Amino acid sequence: MVRGKRAGAGLVKLFRERAEAAGAEVRTSATPAAARTAIASILEELGAQTIASAADAKAFVPAKFRARLVRGDKAEDSASAEAGLVLAHFGIAETGTLVHLDRSDAGKNVWTLPPVCVAVLEACAIVGRLEDVLPAITKHLASPSGFGQVSLVTGPSRTADIENVLSIGVHGPGRLVIVLIDTIIGKKA
């Protein structure tokens, strides 16, 4: 697995192409500080008055939006938020999929219940194929914490189970914005 090293520009480009083809929006930032600025811009565009944040994404909540965080860990708390902020543990270039190693229902709810999901992903966490993260997934599922779930998210929620008509946002967020932290954008790896 390549986590901790820079992902090659080819993997980053492929991830972006596949994520956008699946309906996600991808915005790039060179640093975590720039990512917070990008997230602030996204939240301002949305006019979001309430925000849910997964515990591992709290460092990315822009200071001026901290007072807008919903309090509580119940599903209805996340469902009442206009946007959810999460940290993806991995990105799969082949499919444009985000992988989150869920640690609680509260964290999983931030991915699934608000109408807009803003996911932070570091380029060093992008791998070629799902098989590349299977060891990390297996370890997580076998952990003694008692909460073994993994979320795989490819684009906004969509379904066509009602008369084969495509509907967006029925079973999850209708909009997925990925903030990709990549210090090598535009450079050859």
N, C-alpha and C positions, 0 to 999 in steps of 0.2 A: 504494500500500500504506500502511496506517495504523500500522505498527510505530513505536513511539516516542511515539505519542499515545495518549490514553485511548480504549479502545473504548467505543462507546456502550452504555448500559445495556441497550438492546434486543438488541444482538449478544451481550452476556454472558449475558443471560437465555436467548436462543435456543440458544446453545452448550450451556449447562447442561441445558436441557430435552432437547435431542437426544442429548447424551452419556449422560444418565441413561436415556433411552428405549432406548439401545443396551446398557445394562447396566453402564455405568461409575458409580462413585460420585464425586461432586464435593463437595469441601470448600473453603470459601473462607477466605482469609487476607488481611488488609489490607496486610501488609508482608512482606518476605523473612524477617525475624526471626520473625514470627508463622507463616510457612510452615514454618520449621524446627521450631517448637513443634508444629504440626499433624502434621508428618512423624514426630516423636518419638512422639506419641500413637498414630499408625497402627502404627508399628513395635512399640510396647508392646502394643497390642491383638493383633497377630499373634504376639507372643512371639518375634519374629525374632531368632535368634542369629547369622545370617549375612546380610550385605547386599552386593549388588553395586551399584556406582555408576558411571554414565557419567562420563567426565572432565569434561564441562561441567556436571554436577550436583553435583560434590563440595562446592561451597559450601553446599549445602542439607542435607548430612549433619549431623544433630545431634551435638554434641560427645560426648555420652555413648554414641553408637553408632559412633564412628570406629574403635574397636578391633575392631568386628565386621565391618568391611569385608573381603571376600575379596580375596586378593592374586592377581595374575596376570591376563592378558588372554586366556586360552584359553577356548573355549566351555565346557569342563567347570568352569572356575572360576565363571562366571556361572550355569551350571546347578546348581551346588551351593548357591547362595544361596537363602534363603527369600523374599527380596524384592529387587527391582531398583529403583533410583532413577534417574530420567532427567529431562532438561529438554526439553520440547517447544518447538520453534522457532515453531510456529504452531498456532492452533486454527481450525477451519472451523465457523462457526456453523450453516450450513445442514444439516450432517450430524452435528455433535458429534465430528468427527474431529480427532485430533492429528497434526501433521506434524513429523517429525524428519529433519533433513538429516544422514544418517549420514556419519561421517568415518572409521569403521573397523569391522571385524567385531566388535571388542571392544565398542564402543559399541552396535552393533546387537544384540549378544547380551544386553545388559542389558535391552533392550526385550522380548525374545522368550523367554528361557530360564527365569528364575525364575517360580514359580507366581503371584506377586503383583507387579504393576508399579505403582509410585508415580510419577506424572508431574507435574512442576511446570510450570505454564503461567501466563505473565503476561497479564493482560487486554488489555494493549496489543498483544498478538500475535494477537488474535482478529480474523479477517476474515470477511466474509459468505460467500464461496464459494471453492471450490478455484481458480478462475480468478484470484482476487486474489493468490495466492502463486505462480502459474506463473512469473513472472519470477525469483523467488528460487530456485525449484526448477531452472529451466533454467540459471541461473548456477552453481548448486552441481553439477549434473550435468556441466557443461562445464569445471569447475575442473581445473587441472593437477595436483591432488593425487593423482589416479589412483584415488580411491575415490568413485565417483559412484553412490550409492544413496540412496533416500529411503524412509522408513517412514511409512505412513499407518495409523493405529491408530484404529479406531472400536469402542469397547467391548472387553470381554474376548474372548479367542479362543473361537470357536464353530464347530462343523461339524455337518452332518447327513448325512455321506456314508456312514455305516454304517446301512443299513436305514432311512434317513430319520429317525433318532432324533437329536434335538439333544443334542450333548455340548459341555460347556464346558471350556476349558483343554487341549484335545488338541494343538493346534498353536501354543500360546503361553500367556501367562498366563491363568489362570482368573478372576483378579480384577484390575480396573484401578481405581485410585484417583487422581483428578486433584486436585491441590492448586492451586487457582486464586488467584493473587495479584491482588487487585482492590481498589484504594483507593476505588472509586466504588460498591461494593455498596450498594444502598438509596438511592442519590442519582440524580437525573436528570442525564443527560449533556448 
